[in-house]
Every structure is written in structure tokens, then in C-alpha cells.
Amino acid sequence: MTLSAADRKAMMDDMRSFDEPMPAVGIFWYDPEEHTLFGVRKKEMTPKMEEEAAERGLPFINYQRLHRQIWKEEHYRALAKNEPTKFKGDYTQIPRGRVAWNINKFVVFVGQWAKDIEPELTDLINQEFALPYFEFLYDEHWDLGHGWSGDL
């Protein structure tokens, strides 16, 4: 689904007027045992973000932090506090994804791991990121074992 800039602005204005959660870009991991998202980091989308990106000629709005950065921080935070954590081992071995804005639509980057749970994952992403619409983009980078690991 692709909307014009005016239609998107009207939709977001309506959401604000009813005090609904605003769409957000961000990152997440998926826990296949609990069927939940965890480690979610997000930033609410604003019309200003889209305007600034357009002014700079950038059609892409993304959450600025990387999975490996968050994983490392959470891993060492839990170690320092001697707390149990899901942030252990190689972050690329846990299903993960990224929610972004790309040329008039929201996209969710995931690996092949997501194909069998797409309806369930769609619900979780809608709940967490308040996306009015989006499409999954499958890429090898997001497959289990791929990425830039080796930091831990």
C-alpha cells in the first residue's frame, strides 16, 4: 500500500487527534519459544522526519543504532548486574529485524526465518511499532547466522 504524502500526513494527524500510538521505526529480536519480540528499540515517526529526509534527498528513514551495538550493551549490562539475559552468544543466531520507512511505505527487513510465522509476526510488529501498513522485505543479511557478528 502506497499513500501520497498528503494522505500519510492526514492519517498521522488523525492518529494524533485520537491519541493513538504513532508509527515508529526501529529494531527487534524475535523469541521463538515465547513468540514475543524483545530488545525492541524504536523512534516515533514524525512528519518532520519525513520532510527532513526529503529535503536531503533521502527516501529512507531508519533507526540509527545497530543490532550488534544494542546486543553488546545489553549483554555487558546484564553481566555487570549479574542478571539473567537473552542477550548472550551470537546476536545473529536469534531472529531479528528492522522497521524502516522507504519511499512512501514502511518496510520490515527480516530473514527467511520469518516466512513461516508471517501472520503472527505481523501482529507483533503492528502492536509494537503501530504501523498502519508495511511490507516484509526478505534479505540474506537477516537470516540466522548472517550479519556482522564476532564482537562478543
Number of C-alpha atoms within 10 A of each C-alpha: 9 12 11 10 13 9 11 16 15 12 14 19 14 12 15 12 9 8 9 11 15 17 21 23 23 25 27 21 22 20 15 12 6 8 12 14 19 15 17 17 20 20 15 14 19 13 13 9 12 20 13 12 14 14 10 8 9 13 14 15 20 17 17 12 12 13 23 18 12 17 22 17 12 17 20 15 14 15 14 9 8 9 9 10 12 15 21 16 15 17 27 21 14 20 21 25 25 23 26 21 21 15 14 15 19 23 19 21 20 22 20 15 17 21 12 9 11 12 10 12 17 17 11 16 17 15 11 17 22 17 19 15 13 18 13 18 15 17 12 13 16 23 20 18 15 14 15 13 14 10 11 12
